[in-house]
Amino acid sequence: MTGNDEITTAPANDDGGVAVADPSLFGSSFVVLIMDYEPRTNKPIYSFEDLREYLETKDDNGIFHFAYEDVYIGVSPDDLSAEEILDVVNSIP
């Protein structure tokens, strides 16, 4: 979602796979990216166990990543509180 009721789809790659959406186009939104690979980022990738502590001390609303077993999850929270983010994260099966 990009902050409105319009559902957007990602364009297909040349091989027919779905292209990843450009995070700069999201606008005001809450985005969760679930990956089966380690993302390339200059920021730390937190462990799931350290997520609560990180959220309580973070000072920006930029995207952050954490690892849960072999899965990597990126979150772009906008203006959600730490508790709201944890509620969403804990609802992921």
N, C-alpha and C positions, 0 to 999 in steps of 0.2 A: 504494500500500500504506500502511496505517496502523499498521505495527508488528506485524501478525499475518498469518495466512494467508488472511484473508477479503478477497476482491476486491470493491471498492466501485465503483459507477458514479456519475457526476455526474448530477444531475437535469436534465431538459430545460427549456429556456426556453419562453416562450409561442410563439415562432416555430418550435419544433422543434429548435433548436440545442442543443448541450450546454452547460450552465452550468459555469463554472469552479469548481473545488472551493475551499472556504474553507481557506486555509493554517493557520488556527488549529485546525482539526480534524484535522490530520495526525498529531499525537502524535509519538512517537519514530520518525523515518523519514528517508530521504534522498529529496528531491524535486527533479526537474529539470523546469522549465517552459520549453517552446520556443514562442516567439511570433513572428508575422510583423508585429509592430508594436512600437513603443518603449513599454515599460511606464512607467506613472506612478509614480515613486519619488523620494523626497527624497535617496536615496543616490546616489553616483556610479555610472555605468554604465561598466565597464572595457572596454578593448579586449581581444580574444582574446590579442594579443601580450603584454599586461601581466598576464595572469591568473596565471602562475606567481609573479611577484614579489608580487602582491597576496596570494595564498594563503600565502606564506611569512611575511608580516608582519601578516596580519589577526588581530584579537584577540577576535573574537566569533564565535558560530555562527549569527548571523542570516542571513537570505536576502541574496544579493548577485546582481547582474546583470552580464552582459558581452555585448558585441556581436560577432557573427561575420558579416561582410559585411552582408546585409540582415536577418539573423535575430538576435533577442534571446533570451538564455537566462538564466533565473533558477534559482539553485541554493539549496536549503535543506539545508545539509550535516550538521546535528547534530554527531556526534562523529567524522567522518571526517578523516583526515590530508590534508594538501595533496596528497600523491602519490596517494592513493585518489581524491580529487576529480578530479585531472588525468587519471587513468586512465579514469574515467567520461566526462569531457568529451571526451577524445580518441577515445573509441569512438563518439561521435555522428557519423553520416555527413555 
